[in-house]
Amino acid sequence: MPTFEDKTAFAERLKFAMKRAPEKLKGGTELALPFNLRHRGEHPVSPQTVHKWLSAHTIPTDDKLQTLAEWFKVRPALAALRAAAGWRGARGAEAACA
């Protein structure tokens, strides 16, 4: 299960990626719609879900992480960490800028 530190680190990296993006996204509402247009999964995200990512309450699932990583041109990092720890929870992954 991701720790508070994992969630906080993800939130900070996501905020940084949003600032770097050409769209200069500022919040959950501004991120949710373009995310859903890019995401190939069956479940779209709401602005409330993105707010939970940005406020370090939750971390996106792997499929959503992959969409974020491709969009912001970053690497998914927490998936490897979770695999190494043997954690297979329903939530979780992190985009690391590197």
C-alpha positions as CSV (number, residue, x, y, z in Angstrom):
1,M,0.0,0.0,0.0
2,P,1.4,3.4,-0.8
3,T,2.6,5.4,2.1
4,F,1.7,9.0,2.8
5,E,5.2,9.9,1.5
6,D,4.5,8.1,-1.8
7,K,1.2,10.0,-2.2
8,T,2.8,13.3,-1.3
9,A,5.7,12.7,-3.7
10,F,3.2,11.8,-6.5
11,A,1.1,14.9,-5.9
12,E,4.2,17.2,-6.1
13,R,5.4,15.5,-9.2
14,L,2.0,15.7,-10.9
15,K,1.8,19.4,-10.0
16,F,5.2,20.0,-11.5
17,A,4.3,18.1,-14.7
18,M,1.1,20.2,-15.0
19,K,3.1,23.4,-14.7
20,R,5.5,22.1,-17.4
21,A,2.8,21.1,-19.8
22,P,2.1,23.4,-22.7
23,E,-1.5,23.8,-21.5
24,K,-0.4,25.1,-18.1
25,L,-3.0,23.1,-16.2
26,K,-4.0,24.6,-12.8
27,G,-6.3,22.1,-11.1
28,G,-8.4,19.0,-11.1
29,T,-11.1,20.4,-13.4
30,E,-8.6,21.6,-16.0
31,L,-6.8,18.2,-15.9
32,A,-9.8,15.8,-15.9
33,L,-11.3,16.6,-19.3
34,P,-8.0,16.5,-21.4
35,F,-7.0,13.4,-19.4
36,N,-10.2,11.6,-20.3
37,L,-9.8,12.5,-23.9
38,R,-6.3,10.8,-23.8
39,H,-7.1,7.8,-21.5
40,R,-8.0,4.6,-23.3
41,G,-9.3,2.8,-20.3
42,E,-13.0,2.2,-19.6
43,H,-13.3,4.4,-16.5
44,P,-12.9,8.2,-16.9
45,V,-11.8,10.4,-14.0
46,S,-13.8,13.1,-12.4
47,P,-12.4,16.5,-11.3
48,Q,-12.9,15.2,-7.7
49,T,-10.6,12.2,-8.4
50,V,-7.9,14.4,-9.8
51,H,-8.2,16.7,-6.8
52,K,-7.6,13.6,-4.6
53,W,-4.4,12.9,-6.7
54,L,-3.3,16.6,-6.3
55,S,-4.0,16.7,-2.6
56,A,-2.1,13.4,-1.8
57,H,-5.2,11.4,-0.8
58,T,-4.9,8.8,-3.5
59,I,-2.6,7.7,-6.3
60,P,-3.9,6.7,-9.7
61,T,-4.2,3.1,-10.9
62,D,-1.6,1.8,-13.2
63,D,-3.6,2.4,-16.4
64,K,-4.2,6.0,-15.4
65,L,-0.6,6.4,-14.5
66,Q,0.4,5.2,-17.9
67,T,-1.8,7.8,-19.5
68,L,-0.3,10.5,-17.3
69,A,3.2,9.3,-18.1
70,E,2.7,9.4,-21.9
71,W,0.9,12.7,-21.8
72,F,3.5,14.5,-19.6
73,K,6.5,12.6,-21.1
74,V,7.6,11.2,-17.7
75,R,8.4,7.6,-16.6
76,P,6.1,5.6,-14.4
77,A,8.1,4.9,-11.2
78,L,5.9,3.6,-8.5
79,A,4.7,0.6,-10.5
80,A,8.2,-0.8,-10.3
81,L,8.4,0.0,-6.6
82,R,5.1,-1.8,-5.9
83,A,6.2,-4.8,-7.9
84,A,9.4,-5.0,-5.9
85,A,7.5,-4.8,-2.6
86,G,4.9,-7.3,-3.8
87,W,2.0,-4.9,-3.4
88,R,-0.8,-5.3,-5.9
89,G,-3.5,-2.9,-4.5
90,A,-6.3,-1.5,-6.5
91,R,-4.8,2.0,-6.3
92,G,-1.4,3.2,-7.1
93,A,1.3,4.4,-9.3
94,E,3.4,7.5,-9.6
95,A,4.8,9.6,-12.4
96,A,8.4,10.5,-11.7
97,C,9.9,13.3,-13.7
98,A,13.2,12.0,-15.0
